[in-house]
Structure formats: C-alpha cells, structure tokens
Amino acid sequence: MESLLPFLPKFLAAYAILVVAASSPGPAVALLLGVASGRGRRAALVVTTGIAAGSVTINLLTLLGLGLLLSQVAWAMTAMRLIGAGYLAWLAVGAFRKALNPPALMAARDLPASTGRLLAMGYLLQVTNPKAIVFWLAIASVGATHGGGAGIVALFVAGAFAISFLCHAAWALLLSSGPVRAGYARARRWVEGTLGVFFAFAAWKIATARG
C-alpha cells in the first residue's frame, strides 16, 4: 500500500484550510441554529451529515478538475451562484414566516422530520455554496493528493468528510444545548427574524457577486 508519509505535510496544509472554512459561521451554521433550536440535537446532526456530504462532493469535483472548470467558465459559476442564492432566499422566506407567525413549540421528539429531507437540506445548502467552492479551490491548489493513487485520494476524502462533520457537529451540539434552546424559546421571533435577514443578505451577496 502506498505510504501516506510523503503526502502528510500537504494533507495537513489542506486540512488547516478546511478547518477554518468549516468552523467559520456562515449559512451552514445559521441553518444548524434553526434546525437545532426547533428540532433538537438528532435532527441537527443529520443536517450536519448532509453538509459534510456536500463538502465531500465539492472535494471530489475539484479533484476531478470540475471545480477549476467552474472557476473558468463564467456561465457555469453564475448558474451555481444563482442556485445557491435561490436556496438561501427560500430559507429566508421560511425564517421570516416563523418570525411573523411562530409555530407552537413542541419537544424535538414530537416534531415530524424526514431523515432524507434533513440530509438533503444540509447537502443542498453546502453543494450550492460558492464560498465552499472557493475554499475547495484553495484547498485543491495545495495539491495534497498530487501524484498519489486511489488509496491516497480515498484517505484524503475520508479525512475531509470527518473534519467537515466534526466541525459542524460541534456547532450542532452547542446550538442544541439546553440553555441555547431555552434562549431561543424566549427570543424566537428575533432569532428567526435575524436568520431571515442573514439568509436574505447572503442570497443577495451571492446573486450579485462578480466573477
């Protein structure tokens, strides 16, 4: 089996960028706040899995060179931006509706939630996020797997999934904690309204971004 040692320095450099990207507050964290406060820890962790899967999808695309293509072909990147902006706008509308007419709070176990829908929610948010694509282009420039075989690529992708999942899971666990959920119950209109503003602003920024 191919030795990992020659690739380790570039692995660490690439993973350092990923840790910063996955830990930084953004649309994914805002989504986790809404899910964790409304549906609880399990649902937030399912969404986290979808986010990590989306991150790995972008990882694989950049390794295949499609990420570079998106950065060079104007219409392709524009289409990706518009898809991402549309999804964020949809999330903004949902948040504003909850702010204006908050649904009755129920225990997380009583809230109907499809695992597939929660996975898709996290996946779609991440895979259409231009910020995530830009971060993965930066990671691809490190060349962590350059010259390596399928085993090295598989190890890199597995590590990337684990990092993305763990970073977002930390947010999910924090945001689903008792004090945070209690605070949300007291200020839910303001929280949902703030989330709506954030998602709307993010959608506008993505839709109007140049390049």
C-alpha positions as CSV (number, residue, x, y, z in Angstrom):
1,M,0.0,0.0,0.0
2,E,1.2,3.5,-0.9
3,S,2.8,5.3,2.1
4,L,1.0,8.4,3.5
5,L,4.1,10.0,4.9
6,P,5.2,11.9,1.7
7,F,1.8,13.4,1.4
8,L,1.3,14.2,5.1
9,P,2.6,17.9,5.0
10,K,0.2,18.8,2.2
11,F,-2.6,16.9,3.8
12,L,-2.1,19.0,7.0
13,A,-2.0,22.2,5.0
14,A,-5.2,21.4,3.1
15,Y,-6.9,20.3,6.2
16,A,-5.9,23.5,8.0
17,I,-7.8,25.5,5.3
18,L,-10.8,23.1,5.7
19,V,-10.9,23.5,9.5
20,V,-11.1,27.3,9.1
21,A,-13.8,27.0,6.4
22,A,-15.9,24.5,8.3
23,S,-15.6,26.3,11.6
24,S,-16.4,29.8,10.4
25,P,-20.0,31.0,11.0
26,G,-22.0,31.2,7.7
27,P,-25.1,29.9,6.1
28,A,-24.5,26.3,7.3
29,V,-24.2,27.4,10.9
30,A,-27.3,29.6,10.6
31,L,-29.2,26.6,9.2
32,L,-28.0,24.5,12.1
33,L,-29.2,27.1,14.6
34,G,-32.7,27.0,13.1
35,V,-32.8,23.1,13.0
36,A,-31.2,22.6,16.4
37,S,-33.4,25.1,18.2
38,G,-36.6,23.8,16.5
39,R,-36.0,20.0,16.2
40,G,-33.2,19.2,18.5
41,R,-29.8,17.6,18.5
42,R,-30.5,14.5,16.4
43,A,-32.0,16.5,13.6
44,A,-29.1,18.9,13.7
45,L,-26.6,16.1,13.4
46,V,-28.5,14.6,10.4
47,V,-28.3,18.0,8.7
48,T,-24.6,18.1,9.7
49,T,-24.1,14.8,7.8
50,G,-25.7,16.3,4.7
51,I,-23.4,19.3,5.0
52,A,-20.3,17.1,5.3
53,A,-21.5,15.0,2.3
54,G,-21.9,18.2,0.3
55,S,-18.4,19.3,1.2
56,V,-17.0,15.9,0.1
57,T,-18.9,16.3,-3.2
58,I,-17.2,19.6,-3.9
59,N,-13.9,18.0,-2.8
60,L,-14.4,15.2,-5.4
61,L,-15.3,17.6,-8.1
62,T,-12.2,19.7,-7.5
63,L,-10.1,16.6,-7.5
64,L,-11.6,15.7,-10.9
65,G,-11.0,19.2,-12.2
66,L,-14.6,20.3,-12.4
67,G,-14.1,22.9,-9.7
68,L,-11.4,24.5,-11.8
69,L,-13.8,24.4,-14.8
70,L,-16.5,26.2,-12.8
71,S,-14.0,28.9,-11.9
72,Q,-13.1,29.5,-15.5
73,V,-16.5,29.1,-17.3
74,A,-18.4,32.2,-16.4
75,W,-21.9,30.9,-17.1
76,A,-21.3,27.7,-15.1
77,M,-20.2,29.7,-12.0
78,T,-23.1,32.1,-12.5
79,A,-25.6,29.3,-12.6
80,M,-24.1,27.8,-9.4
81,R,-24.4,31.2,-7.7
82,L,-28.0,31.6,-8.7
83,I,-28.9,28.2,-7.5
84,G,-27.3,28.8,-4.2
85,A,-28.9,32.3,-3.9
86,G,-32.3,30.8,-4.7
87,Y,-32.0,28.2,-2.0
88,L,-30.8,30.8,0.6
89,A,-33.8,33.0,-0.4
90,W,-36.1,30.1,0.2
91,L,-34.6,29.6,3.7
92,A,-35.0,33.4,4.3
93,V,-38.8,33.2,3.4
94,G,-39.2,30.3,5.8
95,A,-37.4,32.1,8.6
96,F,-39.5,35.3,8.1
97,R,-42.7,33.2,8.2
98,K,-41.7,31.7,11.6
99,A,-40.8,35.2,12.9
100,L,-44.2,36.6,11.9
101,N,-46.2,33.6,13.0
102,P,-44.1,31.3,15.2
103,P,-45.4,27.7,15.2
104,A,-46.2,26.1,18.6
105,L,-43.1,24.8,20.3
106,M,-43.0,21.0,20.7
107,A,-40.5,18.6,22.1
108,A,-38.0,17.6,19.4
109,R,-39.2,14.0,19.5
110,D,-42.7,15.2,18.6
111,L,-41.7,17.1,15.6
112,P,-42.1,15.2,12.3
113,A,-38.8,15.1,10.5
114,S,-37.8,13.0,7.5
115,T,-34.2,12.0,7.7
116,G,-33.9,12.2,3.9
117,R,-35.3,15.7,3.9
118,L,-32.9,16.8,6.6
119,L,-29.9,15.3,4.8
120,A,-31.0,16.9,1.5
121,M,-31.4,20.3,3.3
122,G,-27.8,20.2,4.5
123,Y,-26.4,18.8,1.3
124,L,-28.1,21.3,-1.0
125,L,-27.1,24.2,1.1
126,Q,-23.4,23.2,1.1
127,V,-23.1,22.0,-2.5
128,T,-24.5,25.2,-3.9
129,N,-22.5,27.4,-1.6
130,P,-20.0,29.4,-3.7
131,K,-18.0,30.2,-0.6
132,A,-17.4,26.4,0.0
133,I,-16.4,26.0,-3.7
134,V,-13.9,28.8,-3.4
135,F,-12.4,27.2,-0.2
136,W,-12.1,23.9,-2.0
137,L,-10.4,25.5,-5.0
138,A,-7.9,27.0,-2.5
139,I,-7.5,23.5,-0.9
140,A,-7.1,22.0,-4.4
141,S,-4.3,24.4,-5.1
142,V,-2.3,22.8,-2.3
143,G,-2.1,19.6,-4.4
144,A,-2.5,17.3,-1.4
145,T,-3.1,14.2,-3.4
146,H,-1.0,15.1,-6.5
147,G,1.0,12.1,-7.6
148,G,-0.9,9.8,-5.3
149,G,-3.0,6.8,-6.2
150,A,-6.6,5.9,-5.4
151,G,-5.7,4.9,-1.9
152,I,-4.3,8.4,-1.1
153,V,-7.3,10.1,-2.6
154,A,-9.6,7.9,-0.6
155,L,-7.7,8.7,2.6
156,F,-7.8,12.4,1.8
157,V,-11.6,12.4,1.1
158,A,-12.3,10.4,4.2
159,G,-10.3,12.9,6.3
160,A,-12.1,15.8,4.7
161,F,-15.5,14.3,5.5
162,A,-14.5,13.7,9.1
163,I,-13.3,17.2,9.6
164,S,-16.3,18.8,8.0
165,F,-18.6,16.6,10.0
166,L,-16.8,17.2,13.3
167,C,-16.6,21.0,12.9
168,H,-20.3,21.3,12.0
169,A,-21.3,18.7,14.7
170,A,-19.6,20.9,17.3
171,W,-21.9,23.8,16.2
172,A,-24.9,21.4,16.2
173,L,-24.2,20.2,19.8
174,L,-23.7,23.8,21.0
175,L,-26.8,25.2,19.4
176,S,-28.9,22.3,20.6
177,S,-27.9,22.6,24.2
178,G,-30.5,23.4,26.9
179,P,-29.5,27.0,27.6
180,V,-29.4,27.8,23.8
181,R,-32.8,26.2,23.2
182,A,-34.3,28.0,26.2
183,G,-32.9,31.3,25.0
184,Y,-34.4,30.6,21.5
185,A,-37.8,29.9,23.1
186,R,-37.7,33.3,24.8
187,A,-36.4,35.2,21.8
188,R,-37.6,33.1,18.9
189,R,-39.2,35.9,16.9
190,W,-35.9,37.9,17.0
191,V,-33.8,34.8,16.2
192,E,-35.9,33.7,13.2
193,G,-36.1,37.3,12.0
194,T,-32.3,37.6,12.3
195,L,-31.8,34.3,10.5
196,G,-34.2,35.6,7.7
197,V,-32.2,38.8,7.3
198,F,-28.9,36.8,7.3
199,F,-30.2,34.3,4.7
200,A,-31.6,37.1,2.5
201,F,-28.4,39.2,2.7
202,A,-26.3,36.1,1.9
203,A,-28.6,35.3,-1.1
204,W,-28.3,38.9,-2.3
205,K,-24.5,38.9,-2.0
206,I,-24.1,35.6,-3.8
207,A,-26.6,36.6,-6.6
208,T,-24.8,39.9,-7.2
209,A,-21.2,38.7,-6.8
210,R,-18.9,39.3,-9.7
211,G,-16.8,36.7,-11.4
